Amino acid sequence: MDGSDMTDPIDVAVIFGAIAIIVTTFFALSFLISSLWEHEKVAALRSVWLLIGLLALTTLYIYLVQIGIFHTGAGAMLLAVGIVVGVVAAILMVSRIGTNFRALQGTKGLIVGEVNRVDERDQVFARNRALRPESREYEEYYRAHPEHEEVDAKRRAVGGPLGQPGRIDSPNQGPNVAAIFASHNTPMHLSTPDKVKYPVDPEVNRFGLSPSQASLKVKGFTQAIGADLVGISELNPLWVYSHRGEIFNENWDDWGTEIAIDHKYVIVFATEMSFRLVQTAPHTSSSIATMHNYAKGAYISTRLAAYISYLGYSATAQHMRHFDLLTVPAAVDAGLGELGRHGYLITKEFGSRCRLAAVTTNLPLEPDEPVDLGVEDFCDYCKKCASCCPSRSISLGELEEVNGTRRWRFNAETCFDYWGKVG
């Protein structure tokens, strides 16, 4: 082909079309490889069919080029239409359909009615882990909530709130269960009152940090000791538990007492969970990752609370064995991510593969802004978590009002029962 041929617009368009097919095939192949690596059978099958289609398209394209069809009027029109369709498709693939202004309001954008604070005593974990048959607390709770007593009693009859640890891997679950309990010791040890809230010396110099300076220091310290994501928001009292229901360290005098936090700010952080271990769920090795991150959350939150106390301000660690508040809505308000269909936080960096902990404080801070990651639109279309959930606890339906908030409904009872079955 001489120089004059290279300036032929048809030849240039043909080359452009060939490059587009090659790039598309590369992305399809990358998708197949990542799907196989992540053991996603459905996604891998779809990418195989996509590659077969692209191979057929490539073969047809080469044939049409060889017979010179694109140098005819009809062929040129076909090529032009194909290029336009490809460009439009590429633009749609990399463009956002629109801004979700509700997401940019954080949890305020989810509130559509009256929100009642959650009573920790009603949480399925608290009921089944804390209430002891024949105790005062047991009688008091089930007298007020008889609808829970029969099903909770059945759970206790088969070996406790979570059944036999590691049952799904029996009889070889021993080492993994030992690893789970080894990490569990850390949040338990760091859950006593003197660990979650350090005393503040009234004589300490508060250093005169501005809110922006304090925020920078707090975030830097939190990440330096192990957090992967950190955000700050003003504490919304709606996300504070109304009454204490979880009992650790035999603090039975606290059961049923009202929970009040006199702090204005909450620092929420996330730690990334091991991709390799999470992929093994529901086997016990996945729980090793869960408990390891809970242990990290307990360590980081108690150290952060101590750091703030040495700055001269009150702070309380919020971790697995001492939660005064719901961390997911606090994380949404702090800009770490959005609430997904499955009830977990979805972050830009790790998806849902992270664990949360927090610190509440009266240290003046600069709040972060909530984010719009497109999660609502994504979850509305995807539904993979609901389709794959073995206990069918995640709704396949539309967003609805749940306790005054617009979200997808989640069945904690059936989810908890499945945990008990696999241990």
JORA-V7158 format. One record per pair of residues at least 24 apart in sequence whose C-alpha atoms are under 10 Angstrom apart, sorted by the first residue. I is the first residue (numbers start at 1). GAP is how many residues later the second one is. Records with the same first field share a line. If there is no record, write none. Layout:
BEGIN
I = GAP, GAP
END
This chain:
BEGIN
9 = 67
10 = 60, 61, 62, 65, 66, 69, 70
11 = 54, 59, 60
13 = 57, 63, 66, 67, 70
14 = 47, 48, 51, 56, 57, 62, 65, 66, 69
16 = 67
17 = 44, 62, 63, 65, 66, 69
18 = 40, 43, 44, 47
20 = 63, 66, 67, 70
21 = 33, 34, 36, 37, 40, 65
22 = 32, 33, 36
24 = 26, 27, 30, 62, 66
25 = 25, 26, 27, 28, 29, 30, 33
26 = 25
27 = 24
28 = 26
38 = 237, 238, 241
39 = 240
96 = 277, 278
97 = 277, 280
98 = 276, 279
99 = 273, 274, 275
100 = 271, 272, 273, 274, 275, 276, 277
101 = 270, 271
102 = 268, 269, 270, 274
103 = 229, 230, 232, 234, 235, 236, 267, 268, 269, 270, 271, 272, 273
104 = 228, 229, 231, 234, 265, 266, 267, 268, 269
105 = 227, 228, 230, 264, 265, 266, 267
106 = 127, 223, 224, 225, 226, 227, 228, 229, 231, 232, 233, 263, 264, 265, 266
107 = 129, 132, 221, 222, 223, 224, 225, 226, 227, 231, 232, 263, 298, 299
108 = 128, 221, 224, 225, 297
109 = 296, 297
110 = 219, 229, 291, 294, 295, 296, 297
111 = 290, 291, 292, 293, 294, 295, 296
112 = 288, 289, 290, 291, 292, 293, 294
113 = 288, 289, 290, 291, 292, 293
114 = 288, 289, 290, 291
115 = 123, 124, 287, 288, 289, 290
116 = 122, 123, 125, 126, 287, 288, 289
117 = 120, 121, 122, 123, 124, 125, 126, 208, 209, 286
118 = 120, 121, 122, 123, 124, 125, 207, 208, 285
119 = 121, 122, 123, 124, 125, 126, 137, 139, 140
120 = 120, 121, 122, 123, 124, 125, 126, 135, 136, 139, 203, 204, 205, 206
121 = 120, 121, 122, 123, 124, 125, 126, 134, 135
122 = 26, 121, 122, 123, 124
123 = 122, 123, 289, 290
124 = 24, 28, 37, 288, 289, 291, 292, 293
125 = 36, 37, 120, 121, 287, 288, 291
126 = 35, 118, 119, 120, 121
127 = 25, 34, 118, 119
128 = 24, 25, 27, 28, 32, 33, 34, 118, 288
129 = 27, 31, 32, 33, 116, 117, 118, 119
130 = 31, 115, 116, 117, 118, 120, 122, 125
131 = 114, 115, 116, 124
132 = 24
137 = 108, 115, 118, 119
140 = 116
141 = 115
148 = 265
151 = 262, 266
152 = 261, 265
155 = 261, 262, 265, 266
158 = 262, 263
159 = 261, 264
160 = 260, 263
161 = 255, 256, 258, 259, 262
162 = 254, 255, 256, 257, 258, 259, 260, 261
163 = 254, 255, 256, 257, 258, 259, 260
164 = 256, 257, 258, 259
165 = 119, 254, 255, 256, 257, 258
166 = 116, 117, 118, 119, 121, 253, 254, 255, 256, 257
167 = 116, 117, 252, 253, 254, 255, 256
168 = 114, 115, 116, 252, 253, 254, 255
169 = 113, 114, 115, 116, 253, 254
170 = 114, 252, 253
173 = 110, 111, 112
174 = 110
175 = 109, 110
176 = 107, 108, 109, 110, 111, 112
177 = 107, 108, 110, 111, 246
178 = 110
179 = 105, 106, 108, 109, 110, 112, 113
180 = 104, 105, 106, 107, 108, 109, 110, 111, 112
181 = 106, 107, 110, 111
182 = 106, 109, 110, 113
183 = 105, 106, 107, 108, 109, 110, 111, 112, 113
184 = 104, 106, 107, 108, 109, 110, 111, 114, 136, 137
185 = 106, 110
186 = 105, 106, 108, 109, 110, 111, 112, 113, 134, 135
187 = 104, 105, 107, 108, 109, 110, 111, 112, 115, 132, 133, 134, 135
188 = 60, 61, 107, 110, 131, 132, 133, 134
189 = 59, 60, 106, 109, 110, 132
190 = 105, 108, 109, 111, 112, 127, 129, 130, 131, 132
191 = 57, 58, 107, 111, 126, 127, 128, 129, 130, 131, 132
192 = 56, 57, 59, 129, 130
193 = 56, 58, 123, 124, 129
194 = 108
195 = 103, 104, 106, 107, 108, 110, 111, 121, 122
196 = 102, 105, 106, 107, 108, 109, 110, 119, 120, 121, 122, 123, 125, 126, 127, 163
197 = 105, 108, 109, 112, 117, 118, 119, 120, 121, 162, 163
198 = 104, 105, 107, 108, 109, 110, 111, 112, 115, 116, 117, 118, 119
199 = 106, 107, 110, 111, 113, 114, 115, 116
200 = 106, 108, 109, 110, 111, 112, 113, 114, 115
201 = 108, 109, 110, 111, 112, 113
202 = 110, 111
203 = 109
204 = 105, 106, 107, 108, 109
205 = 105, 106, 107
206 = 102, 103, 104, 105, 106, 107, 157
207 = 104, 105
208 = 103
209 = 102, 154, 155, 156
210 = 153, 154, 155, 156
211 = 152, 153, 154, 155, 156
212 = 152, 153, 154, 155
213 = 151, 152, 153
214 = 94, 97, 149, 150, 151, 152
215 = 52, 148, 149, 150, 151, 152, 153
216 = 149, 150
217 = 91
218 = 49, 86, 89, 90, 145, 147
219 = 48, 49, 50, 85
221 = 79, 82, 83, 86
222 = 45, 46, 47, 78, 79, 81, 82, 85
223 = 46, 47, 48, 77
224 = 76
225 = 71, 74, 75, 76, 78, 79
226 = 43, 44, 45, 46, 70, 71, 73, 74
227 = 41, 42, 43, 44, 45, 69, 70, 73, 74, 129, 130
228 = 41, 42, 43, 44, 121, 122, 126
229 = 39, 40, 41, 42, 43, 106, 107, 118, 120, 121, 125, 127
230 = 37, 38, 39, 40, 41, 101, 104, 105, 106, 126, 127, 128, 138
231 = 35, 36, 37, 38, 39, 99, 100, 101, 102, 103, 104, 105, 106, 127, 135, 136, 137, 138, 139
232 = 33, 34, 35, 36, 37, 98, 99, 100, 101, 102, 103, 104, 126, 127, 128, 133, 134, 135, 136, 137, 138
233 = 31, 32, 33, 34, 35, 97, 98, 99, 100, 101, 102, 127, 132, 133, 134, 135, 136, 137
234 = 29, 30, 31, 32, 33, 96, 99, 100, 126, 127, 130, 131, 132, 133, 134
235 = 26, 27, 28, 29, 30, 31, 32, 90, 95, 98, 99, 125, 126, 132
236 = 28, 29, 30, 89, 93, 94, 97
237 = 24, 25, 26, 27, 88
238 = 87, 88, 91
239 = 85, 86, 87, 88, 89, 90, 91
240 = 83, 84, 85, 86, 87, 90
241 = 82, 83, 84, 85
242 = 82, 83
243 = 81
244 = 79, 80
246 = 75, 76, 77, 78
247 = 74, 75
248 = 73, 74
249 = 72
259 = 65, 66
260 = 64, 65
261 = 55, 63, 64, 99, 100
262 = 52, 53, 98, 99, 100
263 = 51, 52, 53, 96, 97, 98, 99, 100, 101
264 = 96, 97, 98, 99, 100, 101
265 = 50, 65, 69, 94, 95, 96, 97, 98, 99, 100, 101, 102
266 = 49, 50, 51, 52, 59, 61, 64, 65, 67, 68, 92, 93, 94, 95, 96, 97, 99, 101
267 = 34, 37, 38, 50, 51, 60, 63, 64, 67, 90, 91, 92, 93, 94, 98, 100, 101
268 = 33, 50, 59, 60, 62, 63, 64, 65, 66, 67, 68, 88, 89, 90, 91, 92
269 = 28, 31, 32, 58, 61, 62, 65, 67, 85, 86, 87, 88, 89, 90
270 = 26, 27, 61, 66, 75, 77, 80, 83, 84, 85, 86, 87, 88
271 = 25, 26, 29, 79, 82, 83, 84, 85, 86
272 = 77, 78, 79, 80, 81, 82, 83, 84
273 = 77, 79, 80, 81, 82
274 = 79, 80
275 = 75, 78, 79
278 = 75, 76
282 = 108, 136, 137, 140, 141
283 = 139, 140
284 = 138, 139
289 = 64, 65, 66
290 = 63, 64, 65
291 = 29, 64
292 = 63
293 = 27, 61, 62, 63, 64
294 = 25, 26, 27, 60, 61, 62, 63
295 = 24, 25, 26
296 = 59, 60, 61
297 = 58, 59, 60, 61
298 = 24, 58, 59, 60
299 = 58
300 = 57, 58, 59
301 = 56, 57, 58, 59
302 = 56, 57
303 = 56
304 = 54, 55
305 = 53, 54, 55, 56
308 = 51, 53, 54, 55
309 = 52, 54
311 = 52
312 = 50, 51
313 = 48, 49, 50, 51
314 = 46, 47, 48, 49
315 = 44, 45, 46, 47, 48
316 = 42, 43, 44, 45, 46
317 = 40, 41, 42, 43, 44
318 = 38, 39, 40, 41, 42
319 = 37, 38, 39, 40
320 = 35, 36, 37, 38
322 = 35
323 = 34, 35, 36
324 = 34, 36
325 = 33, 35
326 = 30, 31, 32
327 = 28, 29, 30, 31
328 = 27, 28, 29
330 = 26, 27, 28
331 = 25, 26, 27, 39
332 = 37, 38, 39, 40
333 = 34, 35, 36, 37, 38
334 = 33, 34, 35, 36, 37
335 = 32, 33, 34, 35, 36, 37
336 = 32, 33, 34, 35
337 = 33, 34, 35, 36, 37, 38
338 = 32, 33, 34, 35, 36, 37, 38
339 = 36, 37, 40, 68, 69
340 = 35, 36, 38, 39, 40, 45, 67, 68
341 = 34, 35, 37, 38, 39, 41, 42, 43, 44, 45, 53, 54, 55, 56, 57, 58, 66, 67, 68, 69
342 = 37, 41, 42, 43, 44, 47, 51, 52, 53, 54, 65, 66, 67, 68, 69
343 = 51, 64, 65, 66, 67, 68
345 = 30
346 = 27, 29
347 = 24, 26, 28
348 = 24, 25, 26, 27
351 = 24
376 = 31
379 = 29
380 = 28
386 = 24
389 = 26, 29
390 = 24, 25, 28
391 = 24, 25, 26, 27, 28
392 = 26
393 = 25
END
